[in-house]
Amino acid sequence: MKKVIVASKNPVKINCVREVLTLAFPLGYFVFEGVDVSSGVGDQPMTDDETLQGAINRASNVQKRHHGDFHIGIEGGVSDDGKVMTAFAWVVILSDGKVGKART
């Protein structure tokens, strides 16, 4: 059984991780835990860089404090170039010395 620790107690984030891993690995056996940790960025990140840093910080902070097989940080952000405002999220996964990143 693989332990997945999501760096948030937000049920939307935890359920998204659960759904994706269950779809990607239908025979996988996972247990999920949400843990509240700091992102180290503003409550509403306003740039791509700040949002990515928040996801990295969340995954790293939860990895330092909790044992698991996968440590996942998700951070939602917005960017505004004066013409268009865009909402997006960064996901960072730390596992066994490896780093995975994805942006919506």
N, CA, C and O atoms as a GROMACS GRO file, in nm:
protein
  416
    1MET      N    1   0.084  -0.117   0.000
    1MET     CA    2   0.000   0.000   0.000
    1MET      C    3   0.089   0.124   0.000
    1MET      O    4   0.181   0.136   0.082
    2LYS      N    5   0.062   0.215  -0.092
    2LYS     CA    6   0.139   0.339  -0.106
    2LYS      C    7   0.066   0.451  -0.032
    2LYS      O    8  -0.055   0.468  -0.046
    3LYS      N    9   0.142   0.526   0.047
    3LYS     CA   10   0.085   0.637   0.122
    3LYS      C   11   0.106   0.766   0.044
    3LYS      O   12   0.219   0.802   0.009
    4VAL      N   13  -0.004   0.834   0.016
    4VAL     CA   14  -0.003   0.960  -0.057
    4VAL      C   15  -0.041   1.071   0.041
    4VAL      O   16  -0.148   1.068   0.102
    5ILE      N   17   0.049   1.168   0.056
    5ILE     CA   18   0.021   1.279   0.146
    5ILE      C   19   0.002   1.405   0.062
    5ILE      O   20   0.093   1.448  -0.009
    6VAL      N   21  -0.116   1.462   0.072
    6VAL     CA   22  -0.150   1.585   0.002
    6VAL      C   23  -0.125   1.700   0.100
    6VAL      O   24  -0.172   1.697   0.214
    7ALA      N   25  -0.051   1.800   0.055
    7ALA     CA   26  -0.011   1.911   0.141
    7ALA      C   27  -0.124   2.013   0.155
    7ALA      O   28  -0.106   2.131   0.127
    8SER      N   29  -0.240   1.964   0.197
    8SER     CA   30  -0.357   2.050   0.218
    8SER      C   31  -0.465   1.966   0.283
    8SER      O   32  -0.471   1.844   0.265
    9LYS      N   33  -0.550   2.031   0.360
    9LYS     CA   34  -0.669   1.963   0.413
    9LYS      C   35  -0.791   1.997   0.330
    9LYS      O   36  -0.903   1.958   0.364
   10ASN      N   37  -0.770   2.070   0.221
   10ASN     CA   38  -0.880   2.108   0.132
   10ASN      C   39  -0.936   1.981   0.067
   10ASN      O   40  -0.864   1.913  -0.006
   11PRO      N   41  -1.063   1.948   0.093
   11PRO     CA   42  -1.118   1.824   0.037
   11PRO      C   43  -1.119   1.821  -0.115
   11PRO      O   44  -1.112   1.713  -0.173
   12VAL      N   45  -1.128   1.935  -0.180
   12VAL     CA   46  -1.124   1.938  -0.327
   12VAL      C   47  -0.988   1.890  -0.377
   12VAL      O   48  -0.981   1.808  -0.469
   13LYS      N   49  -0.880   1.938  -0.317
   13LYS     CA   50  -0.746   1.897  -0.358
   13LYS      C   51  -0.723   1.749  -0.329
   13LYS      O   52  -0.668   1.677  -0.413
   14ILE      N   53  -0.764   1.703  -0.212
   14ILE     CA   54  -0.745   1.562  -0.176
   14ILE      C   55  -0.824   1.471  -0.270
   14ILE      O   56  -0.772   1.370  -0.317
   15ASN      N   57  -0.948   1.507  -0.297
   15ASN     CA   58  -1.031   1.425  -0.386
   15ASN      C   59  -0.980   1.424  -0.529
   15ASN      O   60  -0.989   1.322  -0.598
   16CYS      N   61  -0.924   1.537  -0.575
   16CYS     CA   62  -0.865   1.540  -0.710
   16CYS      C   63  -0.747   1.444  -0.719
   16CYS      O   64  -0.734   1.370  -0.816
   17VAL      N   65  -0.662   1.446  -0.619
   17VAL     CA   66  -0.547   1.355  -0.617
   17VAL      C   67  -0.595   1.210  -0.614
   17VAL      O   68  -0.545   1.126  -0.688
   18ARG      N   69  -0.692   1.183  -0.530
   18ARG     CA   70  -0.747   1.047  -0.520
   18ARG      C   71  -0.803   1.001  -0.655
   18ARG      O   72  -0.776   0.889  -0.699
   19GLU      N   73  -0.880   1.087  -0.720
   19GLU     CA   74  -0.941   1.051  -0.847
   19GLU      C   75  -0.837   1.026  -0.955
   19GLU      O   76  -0.847   0.928  -1.029
   20VAL      N   77  -0.739   1.114  -0.966
   20VAL     CA   78  -0.637   1.099  -1.070
   20VAL      C   79  -0.555   0.972  -1.049
   20VAL      O   80  -0.533   0.896  -1.144
   21LEU      N   81  -0.510   0.947  -0.928
   21LEU     CA   82  -0.428   0.828  -0.905
   21LEU      C   83  -0.508   0.700  -0.922
   21LEU      O   84  -0.455   0.600  -0.970
   22THR      N   85  -0.634   0.702  -0.886
   22THR     CA   86  -0.719   0.585  -0.904
   22THR      C   87  -0.742   0.557  -1.052
   22THR      O   88  -0.745   0.441  -1.093
   23LEU      N   89  -0.759   0.663  -1.132
   23LEU     CA   90  -0.776   0.645  -1.277
   23LEU      C   91  -0.645   0.601  -1.343
   23LEU      O   92  -0.646   0.514  -1.431
   24ALA      N   93  -0.534   0.660  -1.301
   24ALA     CA   94  -0.404   0.629  -1.362
   24ALA      C   95  -0.354   0.490  -1.323
   24ALA      O   96  -0.288   0.422  -1.402
   25PHE      N   97  -0.385   0.448  -1.203
   25PHE     CA   98  -0.337   0.319  -1.152
   25PHE      C   99  -0.454   0.241  -1.093
   25PHE      O  100  -0.467   0.232  -0.971
   26PRO      N  101  -0.540   0.184  -1.178
   26PRO     CA  102  -0.662   0.118  -1.129
   26PRO      C  103  -0.634  -0.001  -1.037
   26PRO      O  104  -0.720  -0.037  -0.957
   27LEU      N  105  -0.518  -0.060  -1.048
   27LEU     CA  106  -0.485  -0.172  -0.960
   27LEU      C  107  -0.398  -0.128  -0.843
   27LEU      O  108  -0.359  -0.209  -0.759
   28GLY      N  109  -0.368   0.002  -0.837
   28GLY     CA  110  -0.285   0.054  -0.730
   28GLY      C  111  -0.360   0.058  -0.598
   28GLY      O  112  -0.482   0.074  -0.593
   29TYR      N  113  -0.285   0.043  -0.494
   29TYR     CA  114  -0.342   0.049  -0.361
   29TYR      C  115  -0.283   0.169  -0.290
   29TYR      O  116  -0.164   0.173  -0.259
   30PHE      N  117  -0.368   0.267  -0.265
   30PHE     CA  118  -0.324   0.392  -0.206
   30PHE      C  119  -0.405   0.422  -0.081
   30PHE      O  120  -0.522   0.387  -0.070
   31VAL      N  121  -0.340   0.488   0.011
   31VAL     CA  122  -0.408   0.548   0.124
   31VAL      C  123  -0.373   0.697   0.118
   31VAL      O  124  -0.258   0.734   0.093
   32PHE      N  125  -0.472   0.781   0.140
   32PHE     CA  126  -0.455   0.925   0.122
   32PHE      C  127  -0.469   0.997   0.256
   32PHE      O  128  -0.552   0.962   0.340
   33GLU      N  129  -0.385   1.099   0.273
   33GLU     CA  130  -0.391   1.181   0.393
   33GLU      C  131  -0.369   1.327   0.353
   33GLU      O  132  -0.281   1.359   0.274
   34GLY      N  133  -0.450   1.414   0.408
   34GLY     CA  134  -0.433   1.557   0.387
   34GLY      C  135  -0.371   1.620   0.510
   34GLY      O  136  -0.413   1.594   0.622
   35VAL      N  137  -0.270   1.703   0.488
   35VAL     CA  138  -0.198   1.768   0.598
   35VAL      C  139  -0.188   1.916   0.568
   35VAL      O  140  -0.151   1.956   0.458
   36ASP      N  141  -0.221   1.998   0.666
   36ASP     CA  142  -0.215   2.143   0.649
   36ASP      C  143  -0.072   2.192   0.667
   36ASP      O  144  -0.014   2.177   0.775
   37VAL      N  145  -0.014   2.250   0.562
   37VAL     CA  146   0.120   2.307   0.568
   37VAL      C  147   0.118   2.443   0.497
   37VAL      O  148   0.028   2.473   0.419
   38SER      N  149   0.219   2.522   0.526
   38SER     CA  150   0.230   2.654   0.466
   38SER      C  151   0.283   2.644   0.323
   38SER      O  152   0.367   2.560   0.291
   39SER      N  153   0.230   2.733   0.238
   39SER     CA  154   0.283   2.742   0.102
   39SER      C  155   0.400   2.838   0.095
   39SER      O  156   0.480   2.832   0.001
   40GLY      N  157   0.411   2.926   0.194
   40GLY     CA  158   0.520   3.024   0.194
   40GLY      C  159   0.502   3.136   0.092
   40GLY      O  160   0.593   3.216   0.072
   41VAL      N  161   0.386   3.141   0.029
   41VAL     CA  162   0.356   3.250  -0.067
   41VAL      C  163   0.226   3.316  -0.023
   41VAL      O  164   0.164   3.274   0.075
   42GLY      N  165   0.184   3.419  -0.093
   42GLY     CA  166   0.061   3.489  -0.059
   42GLY      C  167  -0.061   3.399  -0.066
   42GLY      O  168  -0.059   3.295  -0.132
   43ASP      N  169  -0.168   3.442   0.003
   43ASP     CA  170  -0.292   3.363   0.002
   43ASP      C  171  -0.345   3.342  -0.140
   43ASP      O  172  -0.404   3.238  -0.169
   44GLN      N  173  -0.324   3.440  -0.227
   44GLN     CA  174  -0.362   3.427  -0.367
   44GLN      C  175  -0.241   3.462  -0.453
   44GLN      O  176  -0.219   3.579  -0.484
   45PRO      N  177  -0.163   3.360  -0.492
   45PRO     CA  178  -0.047   3.388  -0.578
   45PRO      C  179  -0.090   3.457  -0.706
   45PRO      O  180  -0.192   3.422  -0.766
   46MET      N  181  -0.012   3.556  -0.747
   46MET     CA  182  -0.050   3.640  -0.860
   46MET      C  183   0.040   3.625  -0.982
   46MET      O  184   0.023   3.697  -1.081
   47THR      N  185   0.135   3.534  -0.978
   47THR     CA  186   0.220   3.508  -1.094
   47THR      C  187   0.242   3.358  -1.107
   47THR      O  188   0.218   3.282  -1.014
   48ASP      N  189   0.287   3.318  -1.224
   48ASP     CA  190   0.321   3.179  -1.249
   48ASP      C  191   0.432   3.133  -1.156
   48ASP      O  192   0.424   3.026  -1.097
   49ASP      N  193   0.536   3.216  -1.143
   49ASP     CA  194   0.650   3.180  -1.058
   49ASP      C  195   0.610   3.163  -0.911
   49ASP      O  196   0.652   3.068  -0.845
   50GLU      N  197   0.529   3.257  -0.862
   50GLU     CA  198   0.486   3.250  -0.722
   50GLU      C  199   0.400   3.126  -0.698
   50GLU      O  200   0.411   3.061  -0.594
   51THR      N  201   0.315   3.095  -0.794
   51THR     CA  202   0.227   2.978  -0.780
   51THR      C  203   0.308   2.849  -0.781
   51THR      O  204   0.284   2.761  -0.699
   52LEU      N  205   0.403   2.838  -0.872
   52LEU     CA  206   0.490   2.720  -0.875
   52LEU      C  207   0.566   2.708  -0.744
   52LEU      O  208   0.576   2.599  -0.688
   53GLN      N  209   0.620   2.819  -0.694
   53GLN     CA  210   0.695   2.815  -0.569
   53GLN      C  211   0.607   2.768  -0.454
   53GLN      O  212   0.653   2.693  -0.367
   54GLY      N  213   0.481   2.810  -0.453
   54GLY     CA  214   0.389   2.765  -0.350
   54GLY      C  215   0.368   2.614  -0.353
   54GLY      O  216   0.364   2.550  -0.248
   55ALA      N  217   0.353   2.557  -0.472
   55ALA     CA  218   0.335   2.412  -0.485
   55ALA      C  219   0.461   2.338  -0.442
   55ALA      O  220   0.453   2.235  -0.375
   56ILE      N  221   0.577   2.390  -0.481
   56ILE     CA  222   0.705   2.329  -0.439
   56ILE      C  223   0.717   2.334  -0.288
   56ILE      O  224   0.751   2.234  -0.224
   57ASN      N  225   0.689   2.450  -0.230
   57ASN     CA  226   0.699   2.465  -0.084
   57ASN      C  227   0.605   2.371  -0.011
   57ASN      O  228   0.643   2.310   0.089
   58ARG      N  229   0.483   2.359  -0.060
   58ARG     CA  230   0.387   2.270   0.005
   58ARG      C  231   0.437   2.125   0.004
   58ARG      O  232   0.438   2.058   0.107
   59ALA      N  233   0.479   2.077  -0.114
   59ALA     CA  234   0.527   1.939  -0.124
   59ALA      C  235   0.649   1.917  -0.037
   59ALA      O  236   0.660   1.816   0.032
   60SER      N  237   0.742   2.011  -0.040
   60SER     CA  238   0.865   2.000   0.038
   60SER      C  239   0.836   2.005   0.188
   60SER      O  240   0.892   1.927   0.266
   61ASN      N  241   0.750   2.098   0.229
   61ASN     CA  242   0.718   2.110   0.372
   61ASN      C  243   0.650   1.986   0.427
   61ASN      O  244   0.678   1.945   0.539
   62VAL      N  245   0.560   1.927   0.349
   62VAL     CA  246   0.492   1.807   0.397
   62VAL      C  247   0.587   1.687   0.397
   62VAL      O  248   0.577   1.600   0.483
   63GLN      N  249   0.679   1.683   0.301
   63GLN     CA  250   0.776   1.573   0.296
   63GLN      C  251   0.869   1.576   0.418
   63GLN      O  252   0.907   1.470   0.469
   64LYS      N  253   0.904   1.694   0.464
   64LYS     CA  254   0.993   1.709   0.580
   64LYS      C  255   0.928   1.660   0.709
   64LYS      O  256   0.997   1.617   0.801
   65ARG      N  257   0.796   1.667   0.716
   65ARG     CA  258   0.726   1.641   0.842
   65ARG      C  259   0.649   1.508   0.847
   65ARG      O  260   0.614   1.461   0.955
   66HIS      N  261   0.624   1.448   0.729
   66HIS     CA  262   0.539   1.329   0.727
   66HIS      C  263   0.596   1.223   0.632
   66HIS      O  264   0.635   1.254   0.520
   67HIS      N  265   0.600   1.101   0.679
   67HIS     CA  266   0.650   0.991   0.597
   67HIS      C  267   0.540   0.944   0.501
   67HIS      O  268   0.426   0.922   0.541
   68GLY      N  269   0.578   0.931   0.376
   68GLY     CA  270   0.484   0.881   0.275
   68GLY      C  271   0.562   0.841   0.151
   68GLY      O  272   0.682   0.863   0.142
   69ASP      N  273   0.493   0.782   0.057
   69ASP     CA  274   0.554   0.743  -0.070
   69ASP      C  275   0.547   0.855  -0.173
   69ASP      O  276   0.636   0.869  -0.257
   70PHE      N  277   0.440   0.935  -0.166
   70PHE     CA  278   0.422   1.049  -0.256
   70PHE      C  279   0.380   1.169  -0.172
   70PHE      O  280   0.291   1.160  -0.088
   71HIS      N  281   0.447   1.281  -0.195
   71HIS     CA  282   0.414   1.408  -0.127
   71HIS      C  283   0.372   1.506  -0.235
   71HIS      O  284   0.450   1.538  -0.325
   72ILE      N  285   0.249   1.555  -0.225
   72ILE     CA  286   0.192   1.632  -0.334
   72ILE      C  287   0.151   1.771  -0.287
   72ILE      O  288   0.075   1.787  -0.190
   73GLY      N  289   0.203   1.873  -0.356
   73GLY     CA  290   0.166   2.011  -0.332
   73GLY      C  291   0.088   2.065  -0.450
   73GLY      O  292   0.130   2.051  -0.565
   74ILE      N  293  -0.025   2.128  -0.422
   74ILE     CA  294  -0.108   2.190  -0.526
   74ILE      C  295  -0.129   2.335  -0.488
   74ILE      O  296  -0.168   2.366  -0.375
   75GLU      N  297  -0.104   2.424  -0.582
   75GLU     CA  298  -0.123   2.567  -0.556
   75GLU      C  299  -0.197   2.630  -0.674
   75GLU      O  300  -0.155   2.615  -0.789
   76GLY      N  301  -0.305   2.698  -0.645
   76GLY     CA  302  -0.381   2.769  -0.747
   76GLY      C  303  -0.336   2.914  -0.752
   76GLY      O  304  -0.308   2.974  -0.649
   77GLY      N  305  -0.329   2.969  -0.871
   77GLY     CA  306  -0.286   3.107  -0.887
   77GLY      C  307  -0.358   3.176  -1.001
   77GLY      O  308  -0.436   3.114  -1.074
   78VAL      N  309  -0.331   3.304  -1.014
   78VAL     CA  310  -0.383   3.382  -1.125
   78VAL      C  311  -0.272   3.470  -1.179
   78VAL      O  312  -0.178   3.506  -1.108
   79SER      N  313  -0.284   3.503  -1.305
   79SER     CA  314  -0.193   3.602  -1.364
   79SER      C  315  -0.278   3.701  -1.442
   79SER      O  316  -0.383   3.667  -1.496
   80ASP      N  317  -0.232   3.824  -1.446
   80ASP     CA  318  -0.305   3.930  -1.513
   80ASP      C  319  -0.206   4.014  -1.590
   80ASP      O  320  -0.123   4.084  -1.532
   81ASP      N  321  -0.214   4.008  -1.723
   81ASP     CA  322  -0.121   4.085  -1.806
   81ASP      C  323  -0.179   4.220  -1.846
   81ASP      O  324  -0.125   4.289  -1.933
   82GLY      N  325  -0.289   4.258  -1.783
   82GLY     CA  326  -0.354   4.384  -1.816
   82GLY      C  327  -0.464   4.370  -1.919
   82GLY      O  328  -0.550   4.458  -1.931
   83LYS      N  329  -0.463   4.262  -1.992
   83LYS     CA  330  -0.566   4.235  -2.093
   83LYS      C  331  -0.649   4.112  -2.057
   83LYS      O  332  -0.771   4.110  -2.073
   84VAL      N  333  -0.580   4.010  -2.008
   84VAL     CA  334  -0.645   3.883  -1.978
   84VAL      C  335  -0.602   3.836  -1.840
   84VAL      O  336  -0.483   3.838  -1.807
   85MET      N  337  -0.699   3.793  -1.761
   85MET     CA  338  -0.668   3.730  -1.633
   85MET      C  339  -0.685   3.580  -1.651
   85MET      O  340  -0.787   3.533  -1.703
   86THR      N  341  -0.585   3.505  -1.608
   86THR     CA  342  -0.585   3.360  -1.625
   86THR      C  343  -0.575   3.292  -1.488
   86THR      O  344  -0.492   3.329  -1.406
   87ALA      N  345  -0.660   3.193  -1.466
   87ALA     CA  346  -0.654   3.112  -1.345
   87ALA      C  347  -0.592   2.977  -1.382
   87ALA      O  348  -0.622   2.921  -1.487
   88PHE      N  349  -0.507   2.925  -1.294
   88PHE     CA  350  -0.437   2.799  -1.322
   88PHE      C  351  -0.389   2.739  -1.190
   88PHE      O  352  -0.408   2.798  -1.084
   89ALA      N  353  -0.329   2.624  -1.198
   89ALA     CA  354  -0.271   2.560  -1.080
   89ALA      C  355  -0.143   2.487  -1.118
   89ALA      O  356  -0.128   2.440  -1.231
   90TRP      N  357  -0.053   2.479  -1.022
   90TRP     CA  358   0.067   2.396  -1.034
   90TRP      C  359   0.053   2.278  -0.938
   90TRP      O  360   0.002   2.294  -0.827
   91VAL      N  361   0.098   2.162  -0.981
   91VAL     CA  362   0.102   2.042  -0.898
   91VAL      C  363   0.246   1.993  -0.896
   91VAL      O  364   0.309   1.979  -1.001
   92VAL      N  365   0.298   1.968  -0.778
   92VAL     CA  366   0.434   1.916  -0.762
   92VAL      C  367   0.425   1.787  -0.682
   92VAL      O  368   0.362   1.782  -0.576
   93ILE      N  369   0.489   1.682  -0.733
   93ILE     CA  370   0.492   1.552  -0.667
   93ILE      C  371   0.636   1.516  -0.637
   93ILE      O  372   0.721   1.515  -0.726
   94LEU      N  373   0.664   1.486  -0.511
   94LEU     CA  374   0.796   1.439  -0.468
   94LEU      C  375   0.783   1.293  -0.428
   94LEU      O  376   0.696   1.256  -0.350
   95SER      N  377   0.871   1.210  -0.484
   95SER     CA  378   0.868   1.068  -0.454
   95SER      C  379   1.003   1.004  -0.483
   95SER      O  380   1.054   1.014  -0.594
   96ASP      N  381   1.058   0.941  -0.382
   96ASP     CA  382   1.179   0.861  -0.400
   96ASP      C  383   1.291   0.940  -0.470
   96ASP      O  384   1.358   0.888  -0.559
   97GLY      N  385   1.311   1.066  -0.428
   97GLY     CA  386   1.417   1.148  -0.485
   97GLY      C  387   1.385   1.209  -0.620
   97GLY      O  388   1.470   1.276  -0.680
   98LYS      N  389   1.265   1.187  -0.670
   98LYS     CA  390   1.225   1.241  -0.799
   98LYS      C  391   1.123   1.352  -0.780
   98LYS      O  392   1.052   1.358  -0.680
   99VAL      N  393   1.118   1.443  -0.880
   99VAL     CA  394   1.024   1.555  -0.878
   99VAL      C  395   0.943   1.553  -1.006
   99VAL      O  396   0.998   1.543  -1.116
  100GLY      N  397   0.812   1.563  -0.992
  100GLY     CA  398   0.722   1.577  -1.106
  100GLY      C  399   0.648   1.709  -1.093
  100GLY      O  400   0.608   1.748  -0.984
  101LYS      N  401   0.630   1.777  -1.205
  101LYS     CA  402   0.558   1.905  -1.206
  101LYS      C  403   0.458   1.906  -1.320
  101LYS      O  404   0.483   1.852  -1.428
  102ALA      N  405   0.342   1.968  -1.294
  102ALA     CA  406   0.242   1.984  -1.400
  102ALA      C  407   0.167   2.114  -1.374
  102ALA      O  408   0.146   2.153  -1.259
  103ARG      N  409   0.128   2.180  -1.484
  103ARG     CA  410   0.050   2.304  -1.474
  103ARG      C  411  -0.078   2.288  -1.553
  103ARG      O  412  -0.077   2.236  -1.665
  104THR      N  413  -0.188   2.332  -1.493
  104THR     CA  414  -0.315   2.327  -1.564
  104THR      C  415  -0.318   2.436  -1.669
  104THR      O  416  -0.418   2.449  -1.741
   0.00000   0.00000   0.00000
